Each structure stands twice: as C-alpha cells, then as structure tokens.
Amino acid sequence: MSDLYPMLLLPEFKERVWGARELAPIYPNYKMEGEPIGEVWLTGDECRVANGRLTGQTLGVLAQRYGRELVGEATPQPERFPLLVKCLFPREKLSVQVHPADEDARRAGLPCGKSECWYVVKAELDAQVGLGLKPGTTRADFEAALRRGERADQLLRWIYIKPGEMLYNPAGTVHAVGPGSVLVEIQQNSDTTYRLYDYGRARELHLEAGLAVLRERSGAGRVVSGSQKSMLVVSPWFRVEKLLVEGETIQYHRNTRPSSAWVVMALDGCGVVAAGGMEVSLATGDALVVPAAVSEFTVRPQWRLEYLAIGVPAPGAPHPPTSMD
C-alpha cells in the first residue's frame, strides 16, 4: 500500500520579456513585482507540495524517490514526472521557435523531447498563434530567410484563436504565439527551446540546433473534436479532458492500466478532490497531482468547478486529427 496522496503544488511565477502585468482570469489577485510574468509553472520539477506530510518537497525529488508509484506505468521514464503544465500570459509576440522530438533530444543527451498543446482560456479578437510554415513556403525558404535576418514570423501560418479551443503543437513544428491570449500549455516535461527569430531582442538564437530538428510538415493545428466532447486531445504523450461539475454532482475518476499520474487543474470555480479518506480543496489556478498509486478519486464542486484532467495515455496512442481552417 502506497503512502502517497493527492498533492497540491505551489505554482512558480516566471518573468518573461513578453509577459503580462495582469494575470486574469486565472490569477486576478497576483501582486506584480519586478518584470512581467509570462509563464506560471504548475508541475515543474521545482514546484513544491503545499499539503500533507510531504509539504515542502519538490515534485522532481518525489518522482526520483517514488518512481512508478508516483508517475505510473504508461510513461517510459520511471524517475521523471512526465507532464509539465503551465499557464502562458503573452502581451508581446513570443520568439519564433522549435522544440526537439524524442529522438532529437536523445541524440543531444536530453531526457525527452517537447511536444505540447495549448488550451485557450481567453483570447482577444485579434489573438493568433503561428503553427508551421505557411502554404508555399519550404524549409529551404525559411532557412534562407533566417540566415538573411529577415522577418521569419511572416513565413509562419498564423491562425486566429478563440476560447475553448485546443491546439496541438508536436515537436519539430516551427511556431510562435502572438499577444492577447491566456493559454494553458500541457507538454512533455522539457524546457528545451531553440529560438530562431526574436524581433531584435538581445537574446541568444539557436539556428543550427533549431534547423536540425525542424519539420516542414508536422500535423500541428486545431484539434478536431471526437465523439467524446469532454476529451480535448489524446496524443502519444498526453491526454487532456475538460470537465464541469455543478451543484451536487460528483465526478469519479479511476486509474486504468497502464497506470498514470493525473494532474487536476482548476480553470474556474472551486471544489474538493478526495481520495483514500483525504480531501484537498482546489480553486482557480490550482494544480493537484494525483499519484498513479491512487486507484480512484472524486471531484466535488463547491457550487461550480471547471477543470482539466490530464494524464499519460497507453503506449501507442496516435497523433490527434487537426485542422488549420
């Protein structure tokens, strides 16, 4: 019998040059100090437990200590937490960038690649993301523009986004995020980014490394909803479901085989997650890690709770269907 339990994690607020000074609707009461906040990490290796006997311990250390009891059987690396969940608050354009796939990462001595998806929490009318090269642009065209120092962002395929959409960004996709949105990013647990173009900002570029992993076509785009409307995306690395519980409704979750850790992230409202006789309160912006050793748990609203339930799928899960329309 495992002694693990659902763990509430303290978020880490990261300063970024492209970030915001207003973090609504997720953290409307955050007191801004210093530089703008661009990212809030919810399940980073350095995020610390805020409840129970493991209070103060970091997620990365606990993954090494508990292995598959915490992370589950579905992930290939037993001593690393597989999922990094973030909130993004762009007020300026992010750099044009690309991430390595698993095989690229292994060649570079890194633990894993970085495929990701974005759930759109909020979007202004002109909010856009750039996903892949625009039609008619080849990899060679893009490389030539980079080496000439031209506006590489103009060679991306920019699409308007709206709240409630899920966007899929597999490794190898050249991409950028424009201003005016709030996104929840779910990704493999990697912070490896190759910056290709940065609008003249004085930050390092990684042209050779980035061009080596860039794919001309990658399958990125809006995720096409399937028959299960609550399921936002299933990919080889993560599965994300959005659920709403109201009133006296109780949502039951059961772990299947191969087992996975779960991340429960509150998008709006508040509620209680219960497992093994333990209850943990959850409010907007909170993230809770339910270890794989916990066979089942429930989510009960306190009036109303909208949340994401995030896990690792069984090996062999396909890429999701996407559209750029």
N, C-alpha and C positions, 0 to 999 in steps of 0.2 A: 504494500500500500504506500503510495507516494505521499509525502508531506507537503507537496506543492498546492497552491491555491490560486484563485484569480487575483492578479496583481495590478493595482492601479499605478501607472507610471507618471512621473513628473515630466512635463514637456520641456524641451530645450529650445530657447528662442535664439535664432541665428541672425546676426546682422548681415545685410547684403546691400550692395550699392543700388540695386534695382528694387529694393523693398519698399514697404509702406510704413506710414506712421499711424495708420488706423487699421485695426485688425478685425473689425466687424465683418460678418456676423458671428464669427467663431469665438473671438476673444475681445469683445467690445470694451471690456474694462481693463485691458492691459495698459499699464503705465509705461509709456515710452520714455526710454533714456538712451542717450547716445545715438548711434546711427540707425537708419530704418531697419525694420525686421523684414526679411524676405522669406525665411523658412522657419517653421516650427516642427522640430523632430519629436515624434511621439513614441517611436520604438527604436531609437538609436542604441547602439551598444553602451553608450554612457548615460542613457536615461535611467533614473533611479526609482526604485519601488517606494511607494508612499503609504503602504498599508501592511499590516500584519508583521509577523516575526522577521521577515526579510527586508523590512524598511531600511532604506539607505543603500542596499545592494544594487549594482548595475546589472542591466539585462545581459550585457556581454559576459560578465563574470558568471552569472547564473546559468547561461547556456553552456559554458565550459564545465561547470560543476555538475549539472543535472543531465546534460546530453539529451537523449531521446525522451526522457520523462517530460522535459520542457518542450522541445522543438518537434517531437513526433517522428514517425517513420517515413512520411512522404517526402521529406527533404533529404537530399543526398549528403549533407554535411551535418553530422550529429552534434557538433560543438559550436555551431554558429546559429543565432536566431535568423531565420530565413527572410523575414519581411521587414522592410523599412517603410513606415508610414509617416508622411509629412503633410503639413499644410503650407501652401505657397500663396504669397501676397504680392504679386508683381505690380509695381506702379510705373516701371520703365521696362523696355524690352530686355529679356534675358539674352545672353550671348547665343550665337548660332553654334550648336554643339552636337556631339555624337557620343554614344556610350559603347563600350565593347560588349560583344556577346561572350558566352561562357568559354568558348574555345579560344577566343582572342585573349580573354583575361588569364586563362591558364598559361598561355604562351608568355604572358608578361609577368608571371609569378603572382597573380592576384587570385583571391579565393573564388570569385564568381563574377559574372557579367552584370549588366544593369539594364534589364528590360523593365518597363514601367507602364502605368496607366494613370490617367487623371480623371477624377470625378469633379464635375463643375458644380461648385456650391453657389457661386454668384458670378454674374457676368454683365458688364455694361453692354450697351447696344453695339458698340464697335469692337468688343473684345475678340481677339483672334489668337490662334496658335498656328505655327508653321510646322507642317509634318511632311517630310520628304521633299524631293525635288519637284518643281512644277513641271507639268507635261511639256515635253520637248527639250528639257534640259538633261544632259547626260552627266555622268560622273566626271568625265573629262572636262566638260564645260565648267562645272562647278570648281574643280581643282584649278583650272586656269584663272578663274575669277579670284579665287583666294590668293593665288600667288601674285596676281597683279594688284592686290589690295583693294579690289572693288567691293561694292555693297553685296556681300554674299546673301544677305537676308532677302534680297529681291529675287533670288533664284529658288526660294522655297515656295511650296504650295500652302498659302495661307487660307485658313477656313474660319468663318465666324462660329462662335460657340455660344451655348445658352445653358442656363441652369438645368441640372438633372441629366446631362449627357455624360457618357463615359467615353474617353478617348484612349486608344491603345497605341503605345509607342515602344515597339520592340527594339532591342539593341541593334545598332547599325543604322538606325534612322537619323538622318540629319534633321535637326529640329530647333525650334525657338518658341518662346512664349511671349506674347505681347502684353501690354498693360491692361488693367481694368477688369481682372477676374480674381476670384478666390478658388483655389483648387485643392483637392485632397489627392496627394500623389501616393500611390502604392507601388512598391518596386522591390526588386531583389535587394538584399542588404549589401549595397555597394555605394561608395561615394565617388566612383571613378568617372570623371567627365573630361572629355577632350574638347577644349574651346577652340573654335575655328575662326570666328569673327566676332568682334566685341565693340563695334561702333566707336572706335578710337579710345576706349577706356584703357588705362595703363595697367592691364592685367596680362599675364602670360598666355600665349597661344600655344596650341599643341598640334600644328598642321600635320606633321609626319605621322604621329601616332593616330590622329583622328582619321586621316585619309586612308590609313591602312585597314581600318575597321568599318568604314562607311559602305553601305549597300545602296545601290542605285534604286532598287525597289524592295520594300520590306514588309508590306502588308499593314502599315500604320493607317489609322483613321478612326472615325466614329464607330463604336461597337454597335452592330446590328442586334437589336433585342430578339431573344428567342421566345419560346412559348412560356417559359417561366419568367414573368415580368420582373420579379424581385431580383433576379440574378443579373448583375450589371456586366460581368465579364468572367470568363474562365479562360485561362491561358496555361502554358506549361509551368508557370512559376507562381501564379496566384489565382485565387477565386474571390470575387467580391460580390456580396449580396447586400441590398439596401432594404431595410425593414422598418415598418412603422407599427408601434403598439400604442393603443389609446385606452383610456378608461380602465376596465378590469381585465383587459386582455393580457395573457401571459404567453410569451414566445418560448418554445422549448428548442434547445439545440443539443444534438447528440453527436459525439465523435464517431467516425466510421473508420474502417481500415483501408489503406494505411492511415494511421492517425496523424493529426496535425495540431499544432498550436493554433489558437484563434486570437485575433485582435478584434475587440469590440470598440468602435469609435463612435461617440455620440455626435451627431450632426446638429440636432436641435432638440431641446427639451431636457428632461432628466428622468432617471429611472434607477432600478436596482438590479444588479446581476447577482444571482445566487447559485452556489454550488457547494455540496458537501456540508451543509449547515452554516456556511459563511455567506454573508451578504455584503456587497460593495456598492456604494452609491456612485452614479455616473451622471455627469452633466455635460452640456455642450462644450466640445473641445477636448474632453477627457478621452483617454485610450486605456483600455484594460487588456492585459494579456491573460488568456485562459490557457494554462499548460495542457499539453497533449494528454497527460496522465489523468486529467479531469474528464471523466467519460461523458458527463452531461451537465448542462447548466441552463438556467432560465433567465429571461429578461422581462422585468415587470415595470411598466411605466409609473411615474408619479404624475398623473394626468396624461402626459403625452411624451413619447420618445421616438425620434427618428435616428436610426443608427446604421453603420456599416458593420457587417460581419465578414471578416477577412481570414482566409486560410490558404494552405498549400494543397493543390489538387493531387490526385493519384498520379504517379508517373505515366507519361504517355498522353497527357491532356493536349489537345490540339490548340493551334492559334485560333482566336475568335474571328468570326466574319466581321469585316469592316466596310465602311463606305466613306468616300470623300465628298459625297453630294451634300 
